[in-house]
Amino acid sequence: MSFCCGASMIGAKGTLKHLRTHIHNVPIVFCPVCHRVEVHYMVEHEYEVLSEYAHSDGAYEVDFVEYVDPEEEEIMFENCISHEDEDPVLVVQNQIDMALDLLSVAKKINDEEWETQLKKRLAALSVRRGRLLKKDPTVTKSTSTRTIN
């Protein structure tokens, strides 16, 4: 499992641009808070080699799916807490729940710096959740039953 700014990263496949080459279906992890994207560590070397070869050949588009072993792909995201094919609102809600759990710990150990970081993360996640709920009016707004003392 990968973490960024304290949030767990979400496993997905995406298109990345290397100079002028678009590489599709690259296994990635991304942060729902700061939107940082990283190539999944299991295919990082293959991505670097392919992106350099594609660029030197002048290719504008390449599909990475041909370079990933299907058996490896199955286990690639099993340690990610969330995946791109899940409901985005539930993904963000899970991130909020984890941040609230961590905030409770930070308060118990009197770590003010960590508390501040977690509150910033919660604010960003709350904004993200609000945007997702506005986009999809069919989603019923659920209230969290969590409390922080």
Phi, psi and chi 1 to 4 in degrees:
 res  aa     phi    psi   chi1   chi2   chi3   chi4
   1 MET       -  134.7  174.5  178.0    2.8      -
   2 SER  -103.8  148.9  -63.5      -      -      -
   3 PHE  -126.7  148.7  -68.4   94.1      -      -
   4 CYS  -142.0  132.4  173.6      -      -      -
   5 CYS    44.6   30.7   64.1      -      -      -
   6 GLY    89.1  -14.4      -      -      -      -
   7 ALA   -91.3  149.7      -      -      -      -
   8 SER   -78.4  139.0   59.7      -      -      -
   9 MET   -80.2  152.0  -52.0 -104.2  -59.0      -
  10 ILE  -101.1  132.9  -62.6  170.3      -      -
  11 GLY   -81.5  137.2      -      -      -      -
  12 ALA  -160.2  175.4      -      -      -      -
  13 LYS  -116.9  138.7  -78.3 -171.9  175.0 -178.3
  14 GLY  -148.7  177.2      -      -      -      -
  15 THR  -105.7  126.9  -62.6      -      -      -
  16 LEU  -116.3  150.6  -61.6  177.7      -      -
  17 LYS  -109.8  125.8 -174.1  175.7 -179.9 -177.7
  18 HIS  -116.6  107.5  175.2   76.2      -      -
  19 LEU    54.9 -108.6  -58.2  172.3      -      -
  20 ARG  -105.0    5.0  -75.1  179.7  -89.9  156.3
  21 THR  -102.1  129.0  -55.6      -      -      -
  22 HIS   -95.2  125.6  -72.3   87.2      -      -
  23 ILE  -113.4  114.7  -55.7  171.4      -      -
  24 HIS   -91.7  156.0  -55.8  -72.2      -      -
  25 ASN    60.5   38.2  -65.2  -51.1      -      -
  26 VAL   -84.5  125.7  178.4      -      -      -
  27 PRO   -64.5  123.4  -22.9   35.0      -      -
  28 ILE  -133.4  166.9   59.3  170.2      -      -
  29 VAL  -127.0  142.0  -70.0      -      -      -
  30 PHE  -137.4  153.4   68.9   92.7      -      -
  31 CYS   -92.2  127.4  177.9      -      -      -
  32 PRO   -74.8  -10.7   28.0  -33.7      -      -
  33 VAL   -92.9  -59.2  176.3      -      -      -
  34 CYS  -101.4   -4.5   69.5      -      -      -
  35 HIS    68.0   21.8  -53.7  -72.1      -      -
  36 ARG   -68.0  140.6 -170.9  175.1   99.1 -152.9
  37 VAL  -121.3  136.4  175.2      -      -      -
  38 GLU  -133.3  145.6  -66.6  178.6    3.9      -
  39 VAL   -69.1  138.1  174.9      -      -      -
  40 HIS   -57.7  135.7 -165.9  -75.3      -      -
  41 TYR   -58.8  -27.5   74.4   92.5      -      -
  42 MET   -71.5  -18.9  -69.8  177.6   70.3      -
  43 VAL  -124.1   12.6  -65.3      -      -      -
  44 GLU   -59.2  -44.7 -165.0  169.2   17.0      -
  45 HIS   -64.2  -45.7  178.0   71.0      -      -
  46 GLU   -60.4  -39.9  -69.2   86.1  -12.4      -
  47 TYR   -62.6  -45.6  171.8   78.8      -      -
  48 GLU   -61.5  -44.0  -70.8  172.9    6.1      -
  49 VAL   -65.0  -48.2  170.3      -      -      -
  50 LEU   -62.1  -43.1  177.0   64.0      -      -
  51 SER   -64.0  -38.5   62.0      -      -      -
  52 GLU   -68.1  -44.7  -72.0  -60.6  -39.2      -
  53 TYR   -63.9  -43.6  -80.3  132.1      -      -
  54 ALA   -62.2  -42.1      -      -      -      -
  55 HIS   -66.0  -44.0  174.7   67.2      -      -
  56 SER   -67.5  -26.7   64.8      -      -      -
  57 ASP   -83.1   -7.7  -74.3  -12.1      -      -
  58 GLY    79.8   17.8      -      -      -      -
  59 ALA   -73.0  136.1      -      -      -      -
  60 TYR   -91.6  -25.4  -69.5  105.2      -      -
  61 GLU  -142.9  140.7  -66.8 -168.2   52.6      -
  62 VAL  -140.8  143.4  177.0      -      -      -
  63 ASP  -103.1  116.9 -164.2  -15.9      -      -
  64 PHE   -72.3  -18.0 -164.7   78.8      -      -
  65 VAL   -57.4  -28.7   75.2      -      -      -
  66 GLU   -69.9  -14.7  -60.8  167.9   17.7      -
  67 TYR  -107.2    7.1  -58.5   92.6      -      -
  68 VAL  -113.5  126.7  178.2      -      -      -
  69 ASP   -67.7  125.0  178.2   12.0      -      -
  70 PRO   -56.1  -35.6  -22.4   31.0      -      -
  71 GLU   -67.2  -38.4  -69.9  178.2   15.2      -
  72 GLU   -67.9  -35.5 -162.9  173.5  -86.4      -
  73 GLU   -62.7  -36.3 -172.7  174.7  -10.5      -
  74 GLU   -62.6  -39.1  -73.4 -178.0   28.4      -
  75 ILE   -90.3  -10.1   61.8  168.5      -      -
  76 MET   -58.7  -42.6 -164.5  171.5  -61.1      -
  77 PHE  -106.3   11.9  -63.7  118.0      -      -
  78 GLU   -68.4  -20.5   70.5 -176.4   13.4      -
  79 ASN   -94.3    2.7   69.4  -18.1      -      -
  80 CYS   -83.6  139.0  -67.9      -      -      -
  81 ILE   -71.5  -36.3  -69.4  175.6      -      -
  82 SER  -129.5  155.9  -57.9      -      -      -
  83 HIS  -131.7  158.1  -56.8   89.4      -      -
  84 GLU   -62.3  -24.8   69.5  177.2  -28.8      -
  85 ASP   -83.9    0.3   56.4  -10.3      -      -
  86 GLU   -84.3  162.6  -64.4  177.5   33.5      -
  87 ASP   -62.7  121.5  177.7    9.3      -      -
  88 PRO   -57.6  -35.5  -18.2   25.0      -      -
  89 VAL   -65.8  -40.9  174.7      -      -      -
  90 LEU   -68.3  -35.9  -69.0  176.7      -      -
  91 VAL   -61.0  -48.3  168.9      -      -      -
  92 VAL   -65.4  -39.4  171.6      -      -      -
  93 GLN   -63.1  -39.9 -171.8   60.0   49.1      -
  94 ASN   -63.2  -39.2  -73.0  -22.6      -      -
  95 GLN   -63.9  -40.9  -66.2  -78.1  -22.6      -
  96 ILE   -62.9  -45.2  -70.2  170.9      -      -
  97 ASP   -60.1  -42.7  -69.8  -15.0      -      -
  98 MET   -64.8  -40.9  -75.5 -173.0  -76.3      -
  99 ALA   -65.2  -37.2      -      -      -      -
 100 LEU   -65.7  -39.7  -72.1  170.7      -      -
 101 ASP   -61.0  -44.8  -70.7  -18.6      -      -
 102 LEU   -67.1  -35.6  -67.2  173.0      -      -
 103 LEU   -62.7  -38.5 -177.1   60.0      -      -
 104 SER   -61.3  -42.7  175.2      -      -      -
 105 VAL   -65.3  -45.0  172.6      -      -      -
 106 ALA   -59.2  -40.1      -      -      -      -
 107 LYS   -67.2  -39.4  -74.1 -176.5  178.2 -146.2
 108 LYS   -65.2  -33.6  -75.3 -179.3 -176.6  174.2
 109 ILE   -97.5    7.6   64.3  171.7      -      -
 110 ASN    56.2   43.1  -64.3  -41.5      -      -
 111 ASP   -97.2   91.2 -170.5  -29.2      -      -
 112 GLU   -65.7  -37.4  -67.5  178.4   16.0      -
 113 GLU   -63.3  -44.1 -177.5 -179.2  -15.9      -
 114 TRP   -65.1  -41.4 -168.0   19.4      -      -
 115 GLU   -56.7  -45.4  -81.2 -174.1   57.1      -
 116 THR   -61.4  -44.8  -58.1      -      -      -
 117 GLN   -61.8  -43.3  -68.6  171.2   -9.9      -
 118 LEU   -66.7  -37.3  -71.7  165.0      -      -
 119 LYS   -65.8  -37.4  -72.9  175.9 -177.9  177.6
 120 LYS   -64.2  -43.4  -73.5  179.1 -176.7  176.2
 121 ARG   -62.1  -43.4 -177.3 -176.0  -30.7  153.7
 122 LEU   -63.2  -38.0  -77.1  163.5      -      -
 123 ALA   -64.0  -44.2      -      -      -      -
 124 ALA   -64.3  -42.4      -      -      -      -
 125 LEU   -66.5  -36.6  -71.9  167.7      -      -
 126 SER   -64.0  -42.6  178.9      -      -      -
 127 VAL   -62.2  -44.8  167.7      -      -      -
 128 ARG   -60.9  -44.3  175.8   86.9  173.9  123.3
 129 ARG   -62.6  -42.2 -177.0  175.1  179.8  -92.1
 130 GLY   -61.2  -41.9      -      -      -      -
 131 ARG   -64.3  -41.2  -73.1 -178.9 -175.0  153.2
 132 LEU   -65.0  -39.4  -72.2  169.2      -      -
 133 LEU   -68.5  -33.6  -69.8  172.6      -      -
 134 LYS   -69.8  -35.6  -77.9 -177.3 -177.9  177.4
 135 LYS   -65.7  -39.7  -90.7 -173.0 -169.1  177.3
 136 ASP  -118.7   93.3 -171.4   -1.9      -      -
 137 PRO   -68.3  -11.4   22.0  -27.5      -      -
 138 THR   -78.6  -13.2   62.2      -      -      -
 139 VAL   -76.5  128.9  176.1      -      -      -
 140 THR   -84.2  133.6   53.8      -      -      -
 141 LYS   -74.8  121.7  -66.5 -177.6 -177.7  179.9
 142 SER  -104.2  146.4   63.1      -      -      -
 143 THR   -99.1  138.3   55.8      -      -      -
 144 SER   -76.8  141.5  179.4      -      -      -
 145 THR   -95.4    9.1   57.4      -      -      -
 146 ARG   -83.4  144.5  -60.0  176.4  150.7  -67.3
 147 THR  -132.6  150.0   56.9      -      -      -
 148 ILE  -118.9  128.8  -61.6  -63.7      -      -
 149 ASN   -93.0      -  -63.3  -34.3      -      -
